Amino acid sequence: MYMSKLCTTLMLYLNILSNWPYVDASRSRQKRLVWPPGGDKIQVIAGAGIPVSGLSGQTVIVGIVYKANYALPSNVTQLQSQVIRQRRKIDDHNYIRKLLTKQNEYTKSCVLRALCEAAIMPFDDNGGLIDEILHAISKSAEKTLKDYDSPKYQKIINQGIENYHDCSYWFPECRMSFLDIISRRT
């Protein structure tokens, strides 16, 4: 018994001595993070539940939950300036023009005609979400184009404001109005 305790103690002592350089290295480890680096996020969770009545001895709730994650910037360089945002609005209009050109039914003149009509078109109050989105896009486009002082686009917007019926006259290549497809004029 004494010999087995002595052998165990001796083996333990030799093991510690043989790993001596690694003992200090194990104490000086890198700091650990609670979450990985690279930014944080905001999480929004919303829900609603409605109890179902008429069941005897049971409780049933029907509900819906909405969950959204929004990434936050981890660095100041990720924040964009106002110039970049305004440039993106112009890029959005170029994207729409490219999309419509690819469909071979509308061309650049159709986008210009839509801008001309949207400059003065009263969108239908009962039109819904699409009308609201188009109204917001056309008003932001008008402001953005004024900021960039684009004479071509500004001339088109002014033509639409002065006389709506001339929009089809100025752009005869466009057979159908883009706004007629997705909204109702009053």
LOTI-664932 format. One record per residue: x, z, y of N, C-alpha, C, CB in turn; residue number from 1. Coordinates in steps of 0.1 Angstrom, whole numbers, always signed. Each point is the difference from the previous one (the first is absolute). Glycine has a CB too. Layout:
N
SITE  n.c1  n.c3  n.c2 ca.c1 ca.c3 ca.c2  c.c1  c.c3  c.c2 cb.c1 cb.c3 cb.c2   i
SITE     X     Z     Y     X     Z     Y     X     Z     Y     X     Z     Y NUM
...
END
This chain:
186
SITE  n.c1  n.c3  n.c2 ca.c1 ca.c3 ca.c2  c.c1  c.c3  c.c2 cb.c1 cb.c3 cb.c2   i
SITE    +8    +0   -12    -8    +0   +12    +9    +0   +13   -18   +12   -13   1
SITE   +28    -3   +12    +9    +0   +11    +7   -13    +2    +3   +25    -3   2
SITE    +1   -31    -8    +7   -13    +1    -8   -11    +6   +14    +8   -20   3
SITE   -27    -8   +16    -9   -11    +5    -2    +2   +15   -11    -2   -22   4
SITE   +10   +14   +27    -2    +3   +15   +13    -4    +7   -16   +18    -5   5
SITE   +27   -15    -1   +13    -4    +6    +2   -15    +1   +10   +21    -8   6
SITE   -14   -28    -3    +1   -15    +0   -10    -6   +10    +7    +1   -24   7
SITE   -19    +4   +25    -9    -5   +10    +4    +2   +14   -18    +5   -16   8
SITE   +24    +7   +19    +5    +3   +13   +12    -9    +4    -8   +24    -2   9
SITE   +17   -26    -8   +11    -8    +2    -4   -15    +2   +14   +16   -14  10
SITE   -23   -21    +7    -5   -14    +1    -6    -2   +14    -4    -1   -25  11
SITE    -4   +11   +29    -6    -1   +13   +10    +0   +11   -20   +12    -9  12
SITE   +30    -3    +8   +11    +1   +10    +7   -13    +1    +2   +24    -4  13
SITE    +2   -30    -8    +7   -13    +0    -8   -11    +6   +12    +8   -20  14
SITE   -25    -8   +17    -9   -10    +5    -1    +0   +16   -13    +2   -22  15
SITE   +13   +10   +27    -1    +2   +15   +13    -5    +6   -15   +20    -3  16
SITE   +27   -16    -3   +13    -4    +5    +2   -16    -1    +9   +23    -7  17
SITE   -14   -29    -3    +1   -14    -2    -8    -8   +10    +5    +4   -24  18
SITE   -16    +2   +29    -9    -7    +9    +2    +5   +14   -16    -4   -18  19
SITE   +27   +11   +21    +1    +7   +13    -1   -10   +12   +15   +16   -12  20
SITE    -9   -28   +12    -2    -9   +12   -15    -4    +2   +23    -8    -3  21
SITE   -31    +7    -7   -14    -4    +1    -9   +11    +4    +5   -17   -17  22
SITE    -1   +29   +16    -8   +12    +3    -2    +0   +15    +8   +13   -19  23
SITE    +2   -16   +27    -1    +0   +15    -8   -12    +4   +21   +12    +3  24
SITE   -19   -24   -10    -7   -12    +4   -15    +2    -2   +20   -14    -6  25
SITE   -24   +21    -4   -14    +2    -3    -7    +9   +11    +4    -3   -25  26
SITE    +4   +11   +31    -6    +9   +11    -1    -8   +13   +10   +20   -11  27
SITE    -2   -30   +13    -1    -8   +13    -7   -13    -3   +21   +11    +8  28
SITE   -34   -11   -11    -7   -12    -2    -6    -5   +13    -5    +8   -23  29
SITE    +0   -20   +23    -7    -6   +12   -13    +7    +2   +11   -22    -4  30
SITE   -15   +22   +17   -13    +6    +3   -11    -9    -5   +10   +11   +20  31
SITE   -20    -4   -25   -12    -8    -5   -11    +0   +10    +6    +6   -23  32
SITE   -13   -17   +24   -11    -1    +9   -13    +2    -7   +13   -16   +14  33
SITE   -23   +21    -6   -13    +2    -6    -6   -14    -2    -3   +22   +11  34
SITE    +5   -31    -2    -5   -14    -1   +11   -10    +2   -23    +7    +7  35
SITE   +23   -19   -12   +11    -9    +2    +1    -4   +14    -3    -8   -23  36
SITE   +15    +4   +28    +2    -4   +13    -6   -14    +2   +21   +13    +2  37
SITE   -23   -17   +11    -5   -13    +3   -13    +0    +7   +12    -8   -20  38
SITE   -16   +18   +26   -12    +0    +7   -11    +9    -6    +5   -23    +8  39
SITE   -15   +26    +0   -10    +9    -5   -13    -8    +1   +12   +21    +8  40
SITE   -23   -15   -12   -13    -7    +1   -11    +9    +4    +8   -15   -18  41
SITE   -18    +9   +23   -12    +8    +3   -11    -4   -10    +6    +1   +25  42
SITE   -12    +8   -31   -10    -3    -9   -14    +5    +5   +17    +2   -19  43
SITE   -26   -11   +19   -14    +3    +4    -9    -1   -12    +5    -9   +24  44
SITE   -12   +19   -26   -10    +1   -11   -14    +3    +6   +18    +7   -17  45
SITE   -28   -15   +14   -13    +3    +4   -10    -2   -12    +6    -7   +24  46
SITE   -16   +15   -24    -9    -1   -11   -14    +5    +4   +19    +3   -16  47
SITE   -28    -8    +8   -14    +5    +2    -7    +1   -14    -1   -11   +23  48
SITE    -7   +21   -24    -7    +2   -13   -15    +2    +3   +21    +9   -11  49
SITE   -29   -14    +2   -15    +2    +2    -5    +5   -14    -2   -19   +17  50
SITE    -4   +31   -16    -6    +6   -12   -12    -8    -5    +9   +23    +7  51
SITE   -10   -25   -20   -11    -6    -6   -10   +10    -4   +14   -19    -9  52
SITE   -26   +18   +14   -11   +10    -3    -9    -5   -11    +1    +8   +24  53
SITE    -9    +0   -29    -9    -3   -11    +5    +2   -14    -9   -16   +16  54
SITE   +21   +22   -17    +5    +3   -13    -2   +15    -3   +17   -19    +1  55
SITE   -22   +22   -12    -3   +14    -3   +12    +6    -7   -24    -4    -1  56
SITE   +30   +15    +6   +11    +7    -6   +14    -7    +1   -17    +9   -15  57
SITE   +18   -20   +23   +12    -7    +1    +3    -3   +15    -3   -11   -23  58
SITE   +16   +10   +26    +4    -3   +13    +8   -13    +0    +0   +25    +7  59
SITE    -4   -35    +0    +7   -13    +0    +2    -3   +15   -10    -8   -23  60
SITE   +22    +4   +26    +3    -5   +14    +6   -13    -1    +3   +24    +8  61
SITE    -9   -34    +0    +6   -13    +1    +7    -1   +13   -19   -10   -14  62
SITE   +32    +5   +13    +8    +0   +13    +9   -12    +0    -2   +25    +1  63
SITE    +9   -26   +10   +10   -10    +2   +11    +7    +8   -17   -19    +0  64
SITE   +30   +14    -3   +11    +6    +7    +9   -12    +5    +0   +21   -15  65
SITE    +5   -20   +27    +8   -10    +6   +14    +7    +2   -20   -12   +12  66
SITE   +30    +6   -16   +14    +5    +1    +9   -11    +6    -4   +16   -19  67
SITE   +11   -13   +29    +9    -9    +7   +14    +6    +3   -20   -12   +10  68
SITE   +30    +5   -13   +14    +5    +3    +6    -9   +11    +3    +9   -24  69
SITE    +2    -3   +34    +6    -7   +11   +15    +4    +1   -22    -2   +13  70
SITE   +31    -7   -13   +14    +3    +0    +4    +3   +15    +5   -14   -21  71
SITE    +3   +24   +23    +5    +3   +13   +15    -5    +1   -16   +20    +2  72
SITE   +20   -23   +10   +14    -5    +1   +10   +11    -2    -8   -17   +16  73
SITE   +18   +14   -23   +11   +10    -2   +11    -1   +10    -6    +0   -25  74
SITE    +5   -10   +33   +11    -3    +9    -6    -6   +13   +17    -3   -19  75
SITE   -11    +6   +30    -5    -5   +13    +0   -15    +1    +7   +21   +11  76
SITE    +3   -27   -18    +1   -14    +0   -12    -8    -6   +25    +3    +0  77
SITE   -33    +5    -8   -11    -7    -6   -12    -1    +9    +8   +10   -21  78
SITE    -8    -3   +32   -10    -2   +10    +1   -13    +8    -1   +25    +2  79
SITE   -10   -31    +0    +0   -13    +7    -3    +1   +14    -6   -11   -21  80
SITE   +11    +2   +29    -3    +0   +14   -12    -8    +3   +24    +3    +5  81
SITE   -30    -2    +7   -12    -8    +4    +2   -15    -1    -6   +20   +14  82
SITE   +18   -24   -11    +3   -14    +0    -1    -6   -14   +16    +3   +19  83
SITE   -12    +4   -29    -1    -5   -14   -15    +0    -4   +22   +10    -5  84
SITE   -30    +0    +9   -14    -1    -3    -7   -12    +7    +0   +25    -2  85
SITE    +3   -27   +14    -6   -12    +7    +5   -13    -7    -1   +13   +22  86
SITE   +13   -13   -26    +5   -12    -7    -8    -2   -13   +23    +3   +11  87
SITE   -26    +8   -17    -7    -1   -13   -14    -7    +2   +12   +20    -8  88
SITE   -18   -17   +20   -14    -6    +2    +2   -15    +1    -8   +21   +12  89
SITE   +18   -26    -6    +2   -14    +1    +3    -5   -14    +9    +1   +23  90
SITE    -1    +6   -31    +2    -4   -14   -12    +0    -8   +22    +9    +2  91
SITE   -32    +0    +1   -12    +0    -8    -8   -13    +3    -1   +25    +1  92
SITE    +1   -29   +12    -7   -13    +3    +7   -12    -7    -8   +10   +22  93
SITE   +21    -9   -22    +7   -11    -7    -3    +0   -15   +19    +1   +17  94
SITE   -20   +11   -23    -4    +1   -14   -13    -6    -3   +14   +21    -1  95
SITE   -24   -18   +10   -13    -5    -2    +0   -16    +2   -10   +21    +9  96
SITE   +18   -26    +0    +1   -14    +2    +6    -7   -13    +3    +3   +25  97
SITE    +7    +4   -30    +7    -6   -13   -10    +1   -11   +22    +7    +8  98
SITE   -30    +4    -9    -9    +1   -11   -11   -11    +1    +4   +25    -1  99
SITE    -9   -27   +13   -10   -10    +1    +5   -14    -1   -12   +15   +15 100
SITE   +24   -17   -12    +7   -13    -1    +2    -3   -15   +11    +2   +22 101
SITE    -8    +8   -30    +2    -2   -14   -13    -4    -7   +18   +16    +0 102
SITE   -29   -12    +5   -13    -3    -6    -5   -14    +3    -6   +24    +1 103
SITE   +13   -31    +8    -2   -14    +4   -14    -2    +6   +16    -7   -18 104
SITE   -23   +17   +21   -13    -2    +7    +1    +3   +15   -12    +6   -22 105
SITE   +21    +3   +25    +2    +4   +14   +14    -3    +4   -18   +18    -1 106
SITE   +21   -21   +13   +13    -2    +5    +3    +9   +12    -1   -24    -8 107
SITE   +12   +22   +14    +3    +8   +12   -11    -1   +11   +25    -3    -5 108
SITE   -31    -8    +6   -10    -2   +10   -13    +9    -3    +8   -24    +4 109
SITE   -10   +26   -17   -11    +9    -4    +2   +14    +5    -5   -15   -20 110
SITE   +18   +20   +18    +3   +13    +4    -1    +1   +16   +15    +3   -20 111
SITE   -10   -13   +27    -2    +0   +14   -14    -1    +5   +22   -11    +1 112
SITE   -30    +4    -9   -15    -1    +3    -6   +14    -2    -1   -25    -6 113
SITE    +5   +31    -5    -5   +14    -2    +4   +10   +11    +0    -5   -25 114
SITE   +12    +4   +29    +4    +8   +12    -8    -3   +12   +23    +2   -10 115
SITE   -25   -15   +13    -8    -4   +11   -14    +6    -1   +13   -21    +2 116
SITE   -20   +20   -13   -13    +5    -2    -1   +15    +0    -5   -20   -13 117
SITE   +15   +26    +7    +0   +15    +0    +3    +6   +13    +8    -1   -23 118
SITE    -3    -6   +33    +3    +5   +13   -13    +5    +7   +20   -15    +1 119
SITE   -31    +8    -4   -13    +3    +7   -11    +3    -9    +8   -14   +19 120
SITE    -6   +12   -32   -11    +1    -9    -5   +14    -1    +9   -19   -13 121
SITE   -22   +21   +15    -6   +14    -2    -2    +2   -15   -11    +0   +24 122
SITE   +18    +8   -30    -2    +2   -14   -13    +8    -2   +24    +0    -4 123
SITE   -31    -3    -7   -13    +5    -4    +2   +15    -2    -8   -21   -10 124
SITE    -1   +29   +16    +0   +15    -1    -3    +4   -15    -6    +3   +24 125
SITE    -1   -11   -31    -4    +4   -14    +9    -7   -10   -24    +3    +8 126
SITE   +35    -9    -3    +8    -8    -9    +8    +8   -10    +1   -16   +18 127
SITE    +3   +28   -15    +7    +8    -9   +15    +1    +2   -18    -6   -16 128
SITE   +24    +9    +6   +15    +3    +0    +8   -13    +4    -4   +18   -17 129
SITE    +0   -29   +11    +8   -12    +3    +0    -4   +15    -5    -8   -24 130
SITE    -7    +9   +30    -1    -3   +14    +8   +10    +8   -23    -9    -4 131
SITE   +23   +21    +1    +8   +10    +7   +15    -3    -1   -18   +17    -4 132
SITE   +22   -21    -8   +15    -3    -2    +3   -12    +8    -1   +10   -23 133
SITE    -7   -21   +22    +3   -12    +8    +0    +3   +15   -10   -14   -18 134
SITE    +1   +22   +22    +0    +3   +15   +13    +8    +4   -26    +1    -1 135
SITE   +30    +8    -8   +12    +7    +3   +12    -9    +0   -10   +21   -10 136
SITE   +11   -30    +0   +11    -9    +0    +0   -10   +12    +0    +2   -25 137
SITE   -11    -7   +28    +0   -10   +11    +3    +7   +13   -17   -13   -12 138
SITE   +12   +26   +15    +4    +6   +12   +15    +4    +0   -24    +9    +2 139
SITE   +29    -4   -13   +14    +3    +0    +9   -13    +1    -5   +20   -14 140
SITE    +0   -31    +9    +7   -13    +1    +0    -4   +15    -6    -7   -23 141
SITE    -5    +9   +30    -1    -4   +14   +10    +9    +8   -24    -7    -3 142
SITE   +25   +20    +0    +9    +8    +8   +14    -3    -4   -17   +18    +1 143
SITE   +20   -20   -13   +14    -3    -5    +4   -14    +6    -4   +13   -21 144
SITE    -4   -22   +21    +3   -13    +6    +3    +0   +15   -13   -11   -18 145
SITE    +5   +20   +25    +2    +2   +14   +14    +7    +2   -25    +1    +4 146
SITE   +28    +8   -13   +13    +7    +2   +12    -9    -2   -11   +21    -8 147
SITE    +9   -31    -2   +11    -9    -2    +0   -12    +9    +0    +8   -24 148
SITE   -10    -9   +32    -1   -11   +10    +1   -13    -6    +9   +15   +17 149
SITE   -16   -17   -28    +0   -13    -7   -10   -10    +7    +7   +11   -22 150
SITE    -2   -20   +30    -9    -9    +8   -10    -8    -9   +17    -1   +18 151
SITE   -13    -3   -29    -8    -8    -9   -12    +8    -5   +20   -14    -7 152
SITE   -18   +26    +2   -10    +8    -5    -9    +5   +11   +14    +7   -20 153
SITE    -8    -3   +31    -7    +5   +12   -10   -11    +5   +20   +16    +6 154
SITE   -15   -28    -6    -9   -11    +5   -12    -1    -9   +20   -12    +9 155
SITE   -18   +13   -22   -11    -1   -10   -10   +11    +2   +16   -11   -16 156
SITE   -11   +23   +18    -9   +12    +2    -8    -2   +13   +16   +15   -13 157
SITE    -9   -20   +23    -8    -2   +13   -10   -11    -2   +20    +7   +13 158
SITE   -17   -18   -20   -10   -10    -3   -12    +5    -7   +18   -17    -1 159
SITE   -16   +26    -9   -11    +6    -7    -8    +9    +9   +13    -1   -21 160
SITE    -7    +8   +30    -7    +9    +9    -8    -8   +10   +18   +18    -2 161
SITE   -13   -29    +7    -7    -8   +10   -12    -7    -6   +22    -3   +12 162
SITE   -20    -3   -24   -11    -8    -5    +1    +0   -15    -1   -15   +20 163
SITE    -8   +22   -27    +1    +1   -15    -1   -13    -7    -9   +23    +2 164
SITE    +0   -32    +3    -3   -12    -7   +11   -10    +0   -24    +3    +6 165
SITE   +34    -1    +3   +11    -9    +1   +10    +3   -11    -4    -2   +24 166
SITE    +3   +13   -31   +10    +3   -11    +0   -10   -10    -3   +24    +4 167
SITE    -9   -29    -8    -1   -11   -10    +5   -13    +6   -19   +12   -11 168
SITE   +18   -14   +24    +5   -12    +6   +15    +0    +1   -21    -1   +14 169
SITE   +27   +12   -12   +15    +1    +2    +6    -2   -14    -2   +15   +20 170
SITE    -5   -12   -31    +6    +0   -13    -8    -8   -10   +11   +22    +4 171
SITE   -12   -35    -2    -9    -9    -9    +6    -1   -14    -7   -13   +20 172
SITE   +19   +16   -22    +6    +0   -14    -6   +10    -9   +21    -9    +9 173
SITE   -26   +20    -3    -6   +11    -8   -15    -3    -1   +18   +17    +8 174
SITE   -22   -20   -21   -13    -4    -2   -10   +12    +0    +9   -19   -14 175
SITE    -4   +30   +10    -9   +12    -1    +7   +12    +6   -11    -9   -21 176
SITE    +3   +17   +28    +6   +12    +6    +2   +11   -10   -12    -6   +21 177
SITE   +24   +11   -20    +4   +11    -9    -9   +12    +2   +23    -8    +0 178
SITE   -27   +11   +12    -9   +12    +3   -14    -3    -5   +14    +6   +20 179
SITE   -19   -18   -21   -13    -3    -5    -1    +4   -15    -3   -18   +17 180
SITE   +14   +17   -24    +0    +3   -14    -2   +15    -3   +15   -20    -4 181
SITE    -8   +28   +12    +0   +15    -3    -8    +8   +10   +22    -4   -10 182
SITE   -29    -2   +19    -9    +8    +9   -12    -8    +5   +21   +13    +7 183
SITE   -30    -6    -1   -12    -6    +5    +1    +1   +16   -14    +5   -21 184
SITE   +12   -16   +27    +0    +0   +15   -14    +3    +5   +19   -16    +1 185
SITE   -20   +24    +9   -13    +3    +6    -3    -9   +12    +2   +24    -8 186
END
